Amino acid sequence: MTQQLSPSQVLAQPFTLPNGSVVRNRLAKSAMSESLGTLDGHVTLGLVRLYERWAEGGTGLLITGNVMIDHRALGEPHNVIVEDERDLDLLKAWASAGTRNGSQLWMQINHPGKQSMRGLNAETVAPSAIPFGPELARFFPIPRALREDEIEDLIQRYGRTAAIAKKAGFTGVQIHGAHGYLVSQFLSGLHNQRTDRWGGSPENRRRFVLEVFGGIRAQVGKDFPVGIKLNSADFQKGGFTEEESLDVIRALSEAGVDHIEISGGTYEAPAMSGAKQKAVKDSTRRREAYFLAFAEKARAAVKTPLMVTGGFRSAAGMAEAISAGSVDFVGIARALAIEPDLSSRLLAGKEALHQVKPISTGIAAVDRMALMEVMWYARQLHRMAKGQAPRPDESGLWALIASMAGNGWNTFKTRRLRA
């Protein structure tokens, strides 16, 4: 009779990716926005300290926050930009810190498209000139539709950034194809209303992500892990659907992607923060993860390694998802921002010291936005980057006031620096 593995034993199992790379356990730190670059996009020692802290915490796969491929297109102030080798020594230090305890460290690479706040860049670009809805229109300018030659240039930029990451010692890259950023915008019938070969039919709308993947693969080779973070849906009328997502997953799997992280939502419909999960039935809530039902559909469609981030609260819930074959990796994000040693605790058979809870300011319009969650957790990352402990009980309202004051000034300074 086969002895059933405990949750900690399930989570501790190593996993071999399709290209032969081995991840030491099934726990992964999903990307969070660190905002720890300089105002002009350089890497800082704060990132080195932060990822050294997480590597020491026992997580098998660490995925960085979004690194920008183009200095003209920032998503937030203090984004790191990697479009050349100007920071190669610091990138090497970052990679060394994030891999020192046997962890893998993947660089998430991104372009924000239209999802860049007003005043941050000289202009914003997107597949089509579609504005944000009324709630967020005052924060984000109407983008300019990309020309075809610009689309081709962006594809090359993704590949160049990935090649620099490999040279610096990162052990993989992840394309950010979720949460309403540029790749996600190309996939969405709401945000992509082009009539050329980059838009219209679902096949044309997924051309960009497939070309980005192909461009990266051409630059880094077949033995270097290339993954993607992809929406199950964007939860917007006329947008990216589950059926379309499954078709993209099949196409990427056939193209040879090494890892797919499933998420969902955009700034306008922030399902990734749990905002769309409140009405789920009890049986779904007991399973903890927000996107696990969709992951099971993806698992039936492809054999590519899958990861789900969002909603996991216990080692038992994580292990159940893996043992059932629904996912191969469990993504943790916010919990590692308040408890960087959480993976070591879970692998030792212990539970979390702190539970993730909704961040509330008491201002309804603010609390509905995913940006509030980003701000609060970024403050905890900044504390760890300084060698301090996070503050799990920090006031949401205080975090909002401090972050808005800092981001407003930083947006102004960034704009002046890059005018």
Rosetta blueprint (number, residue, H / E / L):
1 M L
2 T L
3 Q L
4 Q L
5 L L
6 S L
7 P H
8 S H
9 Q H
10 V H
11 L H
12 A H
13 Q L
14 P L
15 F E
16 T E
17 L L
18 P L
19 N L
20 G L
21 S L
22 V E
23 V E
24 R L
25 N L
26 R L
27 L E
28 A E
29 K E
30 S L
31 A L
32 M L
33 S L
34 E L
35 S L
36 L L
37 G L
38 T L
39 L L
40 D L
41 G L
42 H L
43 V L
44 T L
45 L H
46 G H
47 L H
48 V H
49 R H
50 L H
51 Y H
52 E H
53 R H
54 W H
55 A H
56 E H
57 G L
58 G L
59 T L
60 G L
61 L E
62 L E
63 I E
64 T L
65 G L
66 N L
67 V E
68 M E
69 I L
70 D L
71 H L
72 R L
73 A L
74 L L
75 G L
76 E L
77 P L
78 H L
79 N L
80 V L
81 I E
82 V L
83 E L
84 D L
85 E L
86 R L
87 D L
88 L H
89 D H
90 L H
91 L H
92 K H
93 A H
94 W H
95 A H
96 S H
97 A H
98 G H
99 T H
100 R L
101 N L
102 G L
103 S L
104 Q E
105 L E
106 W E
107 M E
108 Q E
109 I E
110 N E
111 H L
112 P L
113 G L
114 K L
115 Q L
116 S L
117 M L
118 R L
119 G L
120 L L
121 N L
122 A L
123 E L
124 T L
125 V E
126 A E
127 P L
128 S L
129 A L
130 I L
131 P L
132 F L
133 G L
134 P L
135 E L
136 L L
137 A L
138 R L
139 F L
140 F L
141 P L
142 I L
143 P L
144 R E
145 A E
146 L L
147 R L
148 E H
149 D H
150 E H
151 I H
152 E H
153 D H
154 L H
155 I H
156 Q H
157 R H
158 Y H
159 G H
160 R H
161 T H
162 A H
163 A H
164 I H
165 A H
166 K H
167 K H
168 A H
169 G L
170 F L
171 T L
172 G E
173 V E
174 Q E
175 I E
176 H E
177 G E
178 A L
179 H L
180 G L
181 Y L
182 L H
183 V H
184 S H
185 Q H
186 F H
187 L H
188 S L
189 G L
190 L L
191 H L
192 N L
193 Q L
194 R L
195 T L
196 D L
197 R L
198 W L
199 G L
200 G L
201 S L
202 P H
203 E H
204 N H
205 R H
206 R L
207 R H
208 F H
209 V H
210 L H
211 E H
212 V H
213 F H
214 G H
215 G H
216 I H
217 R H
218 A H
219 Q H
220 V H
221 G L
222 K L
223 D L
224 F L
225 P L
226 V E
227 G E
228 I E
229 K E
230 L E
231 N E
232 S L
233 A L
234 D L
235 F L
236 Q L
237 K L
238 G L
239 G L
240 F L
241 T L
242 E H
243 E H
244 E H
245 S H
246 L H
247 D H
248 V H
249 I H
250 R H
251 A H
252 L H
253 S H
254 E H
255 A H
256 G L
257 V L
258 D L
259 H E
260 I E
261 E E
262 I E
263 S E
264 G L
265 G L
266 T L
267 Y L
268 E L
269 A L
270 P L
271 A H
272 M H
273 S H
274 G L
275 A L
276 K L
277 Q L
278 K L
279 A L
280 V L
281 K L
282 D H
283 S H
284 T H
285 R H
286 R H
287 R L
288 E L
289 A L
290 Y L
291 F L
292 L H
293 A H
294 F H
295 A H
296 E H
297 K H
298 A H
299 R H
300 A H
301 A H
302 V L
303 K L
304 T L
305 P L
306 L E
307 M E
308 V E
309 T E
310 G L
311 G L
312 F L
313 R L
314 S L
315 A H
316 A H
317 G H
318 M H
319 A H
320 E H
321 A H
322 I H
323 S H
324 A L
325 G L
326 S L
327 V L
328 D L
329 F E
330 V E
331 G E
332 I E
333 A L
334 R H
335 A H
336 L H
337 A H
338 I H
339 E L
340 P L
341 D L
342 L H
343 S H
344 S H
345 R H
346 L H
347 L H
348 A L
349 G L
350 K L
351 E L
352 A L
353 L L
354 H L
355 Q L
356 V L
357 K L
358 P L
359 I L
360 S L
361 T L
362 G L
363 I L
364 A H
365 A H
366 V H
367 D H
368 R L
369 M L
370 A H
371 L H
372 M H
373 E H
374 V H
375 M H
376 W H
377 Y H
378 A H
379 R H
380 Q H
381 L H
382 H H
383 R H
384 M H
385 A H
386 K L
387 G L
388 Q L
389 A L
390 P L
391 R L
392 P L
393 D L
394 E L
395 S L
396 G H
397 L H
398 W H
399 A H
400 L H
401 I H
402 A H
403 S H
404 M H
405 A H
406 G H
407 N H
408 G H
409 W H
410 N H
411 T H
412 F H
413 K H
414 T H
415 R H
416 R H
417 L H
418 R L
419 A L
